[in-house]
Amino acid sequence: MVQLLIWFSVYTGIFLLGMFMMKAGFYTLSGHRLKHWLLRFTGTPWQGFLTGTVTTALMQSSSAVMVITVGLVSTGYLTFRQSIGIILGSNIGSTITTEIMTLHVGDNVIPLLFVGAILVFFGRYRPAYSIGMIMVGLASLFFAMNGFSQLSKPLAAYPIIDEWLKKTNNSPLAGIMIGIIFTAIIHSSAAMIGIAMGFLNEHLLTLPAGIAILLGANIGTCITGLLASIGSAYEAKLTAYTHLWFNVIGVIIFYFFIDPLAFVAGKLSNSPDVQLAHVSVLFNVICSLAALPFVRWIEAAILFFHGRRF
């Protein structure tokens, strides 16, 4: 059991390292243009929405975009209202990662890692180095995902893991809480979803249980923005609160539609991990597009509940 948990921790670390390398590669490739886009193309909620979607897709991390946004709001470069559009877009941009994770590259991961490593260590120019970082990061993700799948059955043989799986399969609320707690600890909703995909592929988790974990991960990822807002300006705290409330309300609403979501996903693909990735897209796109026309009202509600009394 201890050995399996050690390997599980190793694969989780490799996954997080891969996410970091991809994020660093994309950021190095774009230089400071991401911040420039956030500052320039957020004049309206729709512009902020599109900019948040694109920058998160490039950064491969909604948490990273949230930290940058909180920092820009804290320094006064962005207003609280501008940040709401970015938040809505970042939730959609983050679904690119879950879709990438479902790619099955097989033995091609070795050439991907080899070529990427050569570009990292011998690339003289920034584009080559950045592309190498992205390739090594991708290879790490695929390697970790394969590891999660291989470990899922041996782990499920132990009573404590088996009990956890049974509770998660029987109670969506248990799955949501697991998603929240684990994501808050490791600061990566993608890693939590990747672990769930590993159990799904071995048919140890049902799709509704995987969806519950995914919903919880969407709440757990808000902890990064909340931590970044500590000690920041008043409007920066409002930005972090908005991210949290938006995801919490979205999860509460979709809690009652877990089974319909599972039914729709089952029609879109036969592969359990792809089904979960598609649910992530559906959840975030529906929530963000539904909220986008009401940015002014969202701002008023957050100010009402968290605003200072003058």
Phi, psi and omega in degrees: 000314181298318180297319179295319179294324177297314179296322177299317178295322179296314180295323176297318178296319178296319179298312181296322176297318178298318177298317180296317181293320177297316180298315180295321179296314179295320181292318178295323181294324183266352181062224180263016182292333179298314177296322180297318178296318180298325181282323188271321189251050178226027183295325178239161177304322180293320177296316178298321179298310181294319179294319178297322179295312183293314182295323178291322177298324179285319182282341183059031180197111175291329178297318180296317178295322178296318179298316178297316181296315178301319179295319180291323177292320181298324181272357175090004180285330176239149175270165178300318181296320178299325183292334182296316177299320179297318180300313181297320179289323183296327178296326177284317180301329182291340181289344177300321182298315182295326177290321178298321183297339183274353179292136180252099185266344177060228182289349180293348180295330182291310175300323179299315179293318183296311181295318179298318180296320178299316180294325180292315187275336185238357179291122183274338184246152186303317179302317181295315179298316182295317178297321177298318178299317180296317181294317177296320178298316177298316179299320179296320178299312182295321179296316180294320179298319177296321178295319178301318180294319181292327182276342189298314181292314176301321179293322182294344180286344180272139186305319184293321178288321178298319178295320178298317180295318180296316179297319180293320179291330183267342185223108177301327180297322177296320178296319179297316181295320177297316178299318180296308187294311183294319180294320178297327181286314186264355177059038178206108176291328180298319179295318178297317179293322178298320177295317178299321179298323179299316178289325178296316182297335178264008177060033176265339173244143172279160180298317176302323178294319177296322178295320178299317178297318178301316179298318178296323179298326179294331175279317183299330181291344181289343183299328181296314178295322179295318178294321180294334183276350181297126181079002181272179180293166183304312182293330178294322176296320178298323178299314179295319178297320180298315178302316181294309183296322179300314181289322179297312181296319178299318180293319179300316180294313185283347176304325182276359181237023181297313181294316175300322177298317179298321179296314180297315180298324179296333178280339184273335183200156176264349183269125183301319181292322177293322177301315180293321178297319179294324176297321177300317178296312181300312182301310185287323179293314181297313181297314184291314181293327178291326183273337188303318180291350186246029182302318181298320180287324176298315178301315181296320181294317179295319178296324180294316185276330185238001185286156177282147179271121183261000000 
